Amino acid sequence: MPHPGRFEDLLAGCFAAARAPLSWSAGALRGLTAPTLLVIGDTDCVRVERAAGMQRLIPRPAALPATTRMTLMRRTSLFPPPPDEFLG
């Protein structure tokens, strides 16, 4: 839980995490055992080209226009309904 007196530390940690390289290896993605729906925004830190490669490892990625993982919740009309097999 963030502490009001350490808000700047929280922001610094968030910015550092956003700038850090992604470490999703092909082996890690292939090793997922739970149903996984990969959704990216076309302006997010994962480029559409990389997601295309990930698609071979995780089915059903979707690229949402002008969207990042941070703005996704404000653009729910763009989010496709999950496939029945994903919901189980």
Biotite code that builds the C-alpha atoms (Angstrom):
import biotite.structure as struc

atoms = struc.array([
    struc.Atom([0.000, 0.000, 0.000], chain_id="A", res_id=1, res_name="MET", atom_name="CA", element="C"),
    struc.Atom([1.477, 3.368, -0.965], chain_id="A", res_id=2, res_name="PRO", atom_name="CA", element="C"),
    struc.Atom([2.336, 5.749, 1.850], chain_id="A", res_id=3, res_name="HIS", atom_name="CA", element="C"),
    struc.Atom([1.410, 9.403, 1.164], chain_id="A", res_id=4, res_name="PRO", atom_name="CA", element="C"),
    struc.Atom([4.828, 10.583, 2.341], chain_id="A", res_id=5, res_name="GLY", atom_name="CA", element="C"),
    struc.Atom([6.577, 8.299, -0.162], chain_id="A", res_id=6, res_name="ARG", atom_name="CA", element="C"),
    struc.Atom([4.482, 9.067, -3.245], chain_id="A", res_id=7, res_name="PHE", atom_name="CA", element="C"),
    struc.Atom([7.528, 10.265, -5.196], chain_id="A", res_id=8, res_name="GLU", atom_name="CA", element="C"),
    struc.Atom([9.238, 6.916, -4.488], chain_id="A", res_id=9, res_name="ASP", atom_name="CA", element="C"),
    struc.Atom([6.161, 5.109, -5.811], chain_id="A", res_id=10, res_name="LEU", atom_name="CA", element="C"),
    struc.Atom([6.202, 7.169, -9.007], chain_id="A", res_id=11, res_name="LEU", atom_name="CA", element="C"),
    struc.Atom([9.931, 6.601, -9.460], chain_id="A", res_id=12, res_name="ALA", atom_name="CA", element="C"),
    struc.Atom([9.385, 2.844, -9.158], chain_id="A", res_id=13, res_name="GLY", atom_name="CA", element="C"),
    struc.Atom([6.512, 2.933, -11.653], chain_id="A", res_id=14, res_name="CYS", atom_name="CA", element="C"),
    struc.Atom([8.567, 4.892, -14.186], chain_id="A", res_id=15, res_name="PHE", atom_name="CA", element="C"),
    struc.Atom([11.558, 2.565, -13.736], chain_id="A", res_id=16, res_name="ALA", atom_name="CA", element="C"),
    struc.Atom([9.345, -0.476, -14.324], chain_id="A", res_id=17, res_name="ALA", atom_name="CA", element="C"),
    struc.Atom([7.849, 1.114, -17.441], chain_id="A", res_id=18, res_name="ALA", atom_name="CA", element="C"),
    struc.Atom([11.330, 1.779, -18.881], chain_id="A", res_id=19, res_name="ARG", atom_name="CA", element="C"),
    struc.Atom([12.730, -1.664, -18.033], chain_id="A", res_id=20, res_name="ALA", atom_name="CA", element="C"),
    struc.Atom([13.122, -4.130, -20.903], chain_id="A", res_id=21, res_name="PRO", atom_name="CA", element="C"),
    struc.Atom([10.491, -6.813, -21.144], chain_id="A", res_id=22, res_name="LEU", atom_name="CA", element="C"),
    struc.Atom([11.728, -10.276, -20.270], chain_id="A", res_id=23, res_name="SER", atom_name="CA", element="C"),
    struc.Atom([9.063, -12.451, -21.839], chain_id="A", res_id=24, res_name="TRP", atom_name="CA", element="C"),
    struc.Atom([11.092, -15.121, -23.549], chain_id="A", res_id=25, res_name="SER", atom_name="CA", element="C"),
    struc.Atom([9.663, -17.554, -26.071], chain_id="A", res_id=26, res_name="ALA", atom_name="CA", element="C"),
    struc.Atom([10.275, -20.357, -23.588], chain_id="A", res_id=27, res_name="GLY", atom_name="CA", element="C"),
    struc.Atom([8.415, -18.525, -20.827], chain_id="A", res_id=28, res_name="ALA", atom_name="CA", element="C"),
    struc.Atom([5.456, -17.863, -23.112], chain_id="A", res_id=29, res_name="LEU", atom_name="CA", element="C"),
    struc.Atom([5.391, -21.473, -24.312], chain_id="A", res_id=30, res_name="ARG", atom_name="CA", element="C"),
    struc.Atom([5.480, -22.566, -20.674], chain_id="A", res_id=31, res_name="GLY", atom_name="CA", element="C"),
    struc.Atom([2.232, -20.828, -19.716], chain_id="A", res_id=32, res_name="LEU", atom_name="CA", element="C"),
    struc.Atom([-0.219, -23.406, -18.440], chain_id="A", res_id=33, res_name="THR", atom_name="CA", element="C"),
    struc.Atom([-3.265, -21.225, -17.772], chain_id="A", res_id=34, res_name="ALA", atom_name="CA", element="C"),
    struc.Atom([-5.460, -19.947, -20.610], chain_id="A", res_id=35, res_name="PRO", atom_name="CA", element="C"),
    struc.Atom([-3.935, -16.590, -21.551], chain_id="A", res_id=36, res_name="THR", atom_name="CA", element="C"),
    struc.Atom([-5.489, -13.782, -23.532], chain_id="A", res_id=37, res_name="LEU", atom_name="CA", element="C"),
    struc.Atom([-2.808, -11.398, -24.796], chain_id="A", res_id=38, res_name="LEU", atom_name="CA", element="C"),
    struc.Atom([-4.090, -7.900, -25.515], chain_id="A", res_id=39, res_name="VAL", atom_name="CA", element="C"),
    struc.Atom([-1.855, -5.034, -26.591], chain_id="A", res_id=40, res_name="ILE", atom_name="CA", element="C"),
    struc.Atom([-2.445, -1.454, -27.582], chain_id="A", res_id=41, res_name="GLY", atom_name="CA", element="C"),
    struc.Atom([-0.850, -0.197, -30.758], chain_id="A", res_id=42, res_name="ASP", atom_name="CA", element="C"),
    struc.Atom([0.962, 2.546, -28.796], chain_id="A", res_id=43, res_name="THR", atom_name="CA", element="C"),
    struc.Atom([1.997, 0.367, -25.873], chain_id="A", res_id=44, res_name="ASP", atom_name="CA", element="C"),
    struc.Atom([5.538, -0.682, -24.919], chain_id="A", res_id=45, res_name="CYS", atom_name="CA", element="C"),
    struc.Atom([5.060, -4.029, -26.706], chain_id="A", res_id=46, res_name="VAL", atom_name="CA", element="C"),
    struc.Atom([5.211, -3.237, -30.400], chain_id="A", res_id=47, res_name="ARG", atom_name="CA", element="C"),
    struc.Atom([2.613, -4.785, -32.694], chain_id="A", res_id=48, res_name="VAL", atom_name="CA", element="C"),
    struc.Atom([5.448, -6.537, -34.543], chain_id="A", res_id=49, res_name="GLU", atom_name="CA", element="C"),
    struc.Atom([6.585, -8.268, -31.350], chain_id="A", res_id=50, res_name="ARG", atom_name="CA", element="C"),
    struc.Atom([3.013, -9.254, -30.551], chain_id="A", res_id=51, res_name="ALA", atom_name="CA", element="C"),
    struc.Atom([2.794, -10.874, -33.974], chain_id="A", res_id=52, res_name="ALA", atom_name="CA", element="C"),
    struc.Atom([5.684, -13.096, -32.937], chain_id="A", res_id=53, res_name="GLY", atom_name="CA", element="C"),
    struc.Atom([4.041, -13.752, -29.590], chain_id="A", res_id=54, res_name="MET", atom_name="CA", element="C"),
    struc.Atom([0.871, -14.781, -31.415], chain_id="A", res_id=55, res_name="GLN", atom_name="CA", element="C"),
    struc.Atom([2.606, -17.964, -32.518], chain_id="A", res_id=56, res_name="ARG", atom_name="CA", element="C"),
    struc.Atom([3.174, -18.778, -28.852], chain_id="A", res_id=57, res_name="LEU", atom_name="CA", element="C"),
    struc.Atom([-0.052, -17.419, -27.304], chain_id="A", res_id=58, res_name="ILE", atom_name="CA", element="C"),
    struc.Atom([-3.217, -17.537, -29.383], chain_id="A", res_id=59, res_name="PRO", atom_name="CA", element="C"),
    struc.Atom([-5.594, -14.593, -29.709], chain_id="A", res_id=60, res_name="ARG", atom_name="CA", element="C"),
    struc.Atom([-3.595, -11.396, -29.250], chain_id="A", res_id=61, res_name="PRO", atom_name="CA", element="C"),
    struc.Atom([-5.568, -8.279, -30.141], chain_id="A", res_id=62, res_name="ALA", atom_name="CA", element="C"),
    struc.Atom([-4.077, -4.862, -31.023], chain_id="A", res_id=63, res_name="ALA", atom_name="CA", element="C"),
    struc.Atom([-6.314, -2.002, -29.966], chain_id="A", res_id=64, res_name="LEU", atom_name="CA", element="C"),
    struc.Atom([-5.757, 1.311, -31.829], chain_id="A", res_id=65, res_name="PRO", atom_name="CA", element="C"),
    struc.Atom([-4.255, 4.284, -29.972], chain_id="A", res_id=66, res_name="ALA", atom_name="CA", element="C"),
    struc.Atom([-4.250, 2.318, -26.729], chain_id="A", res_id=67, res_name="THR", atom_name="CA", element="C"),
    struc.Atom([-1.773, 1.413, -23.996], chain_id="A", res_id=68, res_name="THR", atom_name="CA", element="C"),
    struc.Atom([-2.223, -0.857, -21.002], chain_id="A", res_id=69, res_name="ARG", atom_name="CA", element="C"),
    struc.Atom([-2.774, 2.329, -18.998], chain_id="A", res_id=70, res_name="MET", atom_name="CA", element="C"),
    struc.Atom([-5.566, 3.695, -21.223], chain_id="A", res_id=71, res_name="THR", atom_name="CA", element="C"),
    struc.Atom([-7.232, 0.345, -21.900], chain_id="A", res_id=72, res_name="LEU", atom_name="CA", element="C"),
    struc.Atom([-9.746, 0.684, -19.065], chain_id="A", res_id=73, res_name="MET", atom_name="CA", element="C"),
    struc.Atom([-11.012, 3.982, -20.516], chain_id="A", res_id=74, res_name="ARG", atom_name="CA", element="C"),
    struc.Atom([-11.521, 2.388, -23.943], chain_id="A", res_id=75, res_name="ARG", atom_name="CA", element="C"),
    struc.Atom([-13.565, -0.679, -23.060], chain_id="A", res_id=76, res_name="THR", atom_name="CA", element="C"),
    struc.Atom([-15.725, -0.297, -26.160], chain_id="A", res_id=77, res_name="SER", atom_name="CA", element="C"),
    struc.Atom([-12.667, -1.383, -28.200], chain_id="A", res_id=78, res_name="LEU", atom_name="CA", element="C"),
    struc.Atom([-12.089, -4.502, -26.135], chain_id="A", res_id=79, res_name="PHE", atom_name="CA", element="C"),
    struc.Atom([-13.539, -7.565, -27.818], chain_id="A", res_id=80, res_name="PRO", atom_name="CA", element="C"),
    struc.Atom([-15.594, -9.968, -25.712], chain_id="A", res_id=81, res_name="PRO", atom_name="CA", element="C"),
    struc.Atom([-13.499, -12.923, -24.539], chain_id="A", res_id=82, res_name="PRO", atom_name="CA", element="C"),
    struc.Atom([-13.995, -16.124, -26.506], chain_id="A", res_id=83, res_name="PRO", atom_name="CA", element="C"),
    struc.Atom([-16.128, -18.738, -24.784], chain_id="A", res_id=84, res_name="ASP", atom_name="CA", element="C"),
    struc.Atom([-13.229, -21.184, -24.564], chain_id="A", res_id=85, res_name="GLU", atom_name="CA", element="C"),
    struc.Atom([-11.183, -18.561, -22.667], chain_id="A", res_id=86, res_name="PHE", atom_name="CA", element="C"),
    struc.Atom([-13.936, -18.133, -20.085], chain_id="A", res_id=87, res_name="LEU", atom_name="CA", element="C"),
    struc.Atom([-14.079, -21.892, -19.629], chain_id="A", res_id=88, res_name="GLY", atom_name="CA", element="C"),
])
